Amino acid sequence: MAFDNQRAIRIATDPIAEARQVKERTGRGIVGTISSWAPDPVILASGAVPVRLPAPGGDAPVGTRARAHLQAASCFLSQGILEDGLQGRLDFMDALLFVQTCDAQQNLSDILKMAVPSLPVVDLYMPVNRSSREAVSYLVDELARVMEELGEITNTRGSDQDLERELDVRQGVENALADLYDVRA
């Protein structure tokens, strides 16, 4: 398959429009994320397509609807995503997945649950003390819970085999990128 430069530009320019088209074309669930910590293999194993939600582009003003729900010092990304939710621009998504990494994301998750109840919000809580013995088992349980919850939302039950396949794909991509960086060095 040849690289489609024009499609890559469309995806980079408007990932939300591309996600809508993927849903229309494939019927797969769409799960929006705003964190680099979102576990894409878990989302894929649950039958959905992960979509990283962008910050509002260019000079796009954040509407007053979002500002009515957020502190004045809330980040531009949180304001933009809340505005998109309130304006219905995320209505085609099956869920939003929040990885609780900062107060802004936790607050945004809670606000979206109340302000846009038609949009399911799933929270992933990362272990606070990652060096403890319990951290690994906690995270495994938490990821299993998220995969099950997303599967219920998308009506696709992901299995351990599905997750293993997605992790293998991810590892293959990471290995290919490492090889590419070695070639460039």
C-alpha positions in Angstrom: 0.0 0.0 0.0 1.4 3.3 -1.1 1.6 6.2 1.3 -1.2 8.7 0.8 0.3 12.1 1.4 -3.0 13.9 0.9 -4.8 11.7 3.4 -2.0 12.3 5.9 -2.5 16.0 5.5 -6.3 15.7 6.0 -5.8 13.6 9.1 -3.3 16.1 10.6 -5.4 19.1 9.6 -8.8 17.8 10.9 -8.6 14.5 12.9 -12.2 14.9 14.0 -13.5 14.9 10.4 -11.3 11.9 9.6 -12.6 10.0 12.7 -16.2 10.7 11.5 -15.4 9.3 8.1 -13.7 6.2 9.7 -16.9 5.6 11.7 -19.1 6.0 8.7 -17.0 3.8 6.5 -16.2 1.0 9.0 -18.9 1.2 11.7 -16.2 0.8 14.3 -16.5 2.7 17.6 -14.5 5.9 18.1 -12.9 6.7 21.4 -11.5 10.2 21.9 -8.4 10.8 24.1 -6.5 13.9 25.1 -3.5 12.2 26.7 -0.4 10.6 25.3 -0.8 8.1 28.2 -4.0 6.7 26.7 -3.5 3.0 26.1 -4.2 2.7 22.4 -3.8 -1.1 22.3 -6.6 -1.4 25.0 -8.9 0.8 22.9 -8.1 -1.1 19.7 -8.6 -4.5 21.5 -12.0 -3.3 22.7 -13.0 -2.9 19.0 -12.7 0.9 18.8 -10.4 3.4 17.1 -8.5 5.8 19.3 -8.5 9.4 18.2 -6.3 12.0 19.9 -8.4 15.1 20.2 -6.6 18.2 19.1 -6.4 21.6 20.8 -8.6 24.3 19.1 -6.8 25.3 15.9 -5.3 28.6 15.0 -7.1 31.7 16.2 -10.3 29.7 17.0 -11.8 31.3 20.1 -13.0 29.1 22.9 -16.7 29.7 23.3 -18.3 31.1 26.4 -20.2 27.9 27.1 -17.0 26.1 28.1 -15.8 29.1 30.2 -19.0 29.0 32.2 -18.0 25.5 33.4 -14.2 25.9 33.9 -11.8 28.0 36.1 -10.3 30.9 34.3 -6.9 29.4 34.5 -7.9 26.1 32.8 -5.7 25.1 29.9 -6.6 25.9 26.4 -6.9 22.2 25.5 -9.5 21.5 28.3 -11.5 24.6 27.2 -11.5 23.6 23.6 -12.5 20.0 24.2 -15.3 21.0 26.6 -16.5 23.5 24.0 -16.5 20.8 21.3 -18.5 18.6 23.6 -21.0 21.3 24.5 -21.4 22.3 20.8 -22.1 18.7 19.8 -18.9 18.3 17.7 -18.0 15.1 19.5 -21.5 13.6 19.3 -20.4 10.8 16.9 -17.9 9.5 19.4 -18.7 6.4 21.4 -16.7 7.5 24.4 -14.0 9.7 25.7 -11.1 8.1 27.6 -9.4 10.2 30.2 -6.1 9.2 31.8 -6.1 11.0 35.1 -2.7 12.7 34.9 -3.5 16.2 36.0 -6.2 18.2 37.8 -7.4 19.8 34.5 -8.1 16.4 32.9 -9.8 15.1 36.1 -12.0 18.2 36.3 -12.8 18.1 32.5 -13.8 14.4 32.8 -16.2 15.2 35.7 -17.6 18.3 34.0 -18.2 16.4 30.7 -20.1 13.7 32.6 -22.5 16.3 33.9 -22.7 18.7 31.0 -22.8 16.2 28.2 -24.4 13.1 29.7 -25.0 11.5 26.2 -21.2 11.1 25.7 -19.8 8.3 27.8 -16.7 9.2 29.7 -14.3 6.5 30.9 -11.6 7.3 33.4 -8.3 5.4 33.7 -6.5 6.0 37.0 -2.8 5.5 36.9 -0.9 4.2 40.0 0.4 7.0 42.1 3.4 5.1 43.5 4.7 3.2 40.4 7.6 1.7 42.4 5.3 -0.2 44.8 4.7 -3.9 44.4 1.0 -3.3 44.1 1.4 -0.8 41.2 1.7 -3.5 38.5 -1.3 -5.5 39.6 -3.3 -2.3 40.2 -2.6 -1.1 36.6 -3.3 -4.5 35.1 -6.7 -4.6 36.9 -7.4 -1.0 35.8 -6.6 -1.6 32.2 -8.8 -4.7 32.2 -11.6 -2.6 33.7 -11.2 0.0 31.0 -11.2 -2.5 28.2 -14.3 -4.2 29.6 -16.1 -0.8 30.0 -15.1 0.3 26.4 -16.3 -3.1 25.1 -19.7 -2.6 26.7 -20.0 0.8 25.2 -18.9 -0.4 21.7 -20.7 -3.7 21.9 -17.4 -5.5 21.2 -15.9 -7.7 23.9 -12.1 -7.6 23.6 -10.2 -10.7 24.7 -6.8 -11.2 26.1 -5.8 -12.5 22.6 -7.1 -9.2 21.1 -5.0 -7.2 23.5 -2.0 -9.4 22.9 -2.3 -8.9 19.1 -2.6 -5.1 19.5 0.4 -5.1 21.8 2.4 -7.1 19.2 1.4 -4.6 16.5 2.5 -1.7 18.8 5.8 -3.4 19.5 6.4 -3.9 15.8 5.8 -0.2 15.1 8.2 0.7 17.9 10.8 -1.7 16.6 10.5 -0.2 13.1 10.8 3.3 14.4 13.9 2.3 16.4 15.4 0.8 13.2 14.6 4.0 11.3 16.4 6.1 14.0 19.4 3.8 13.8 19.6 4.3 10.1 19.5 8.1 10.5 22.2 8.1 13.2 
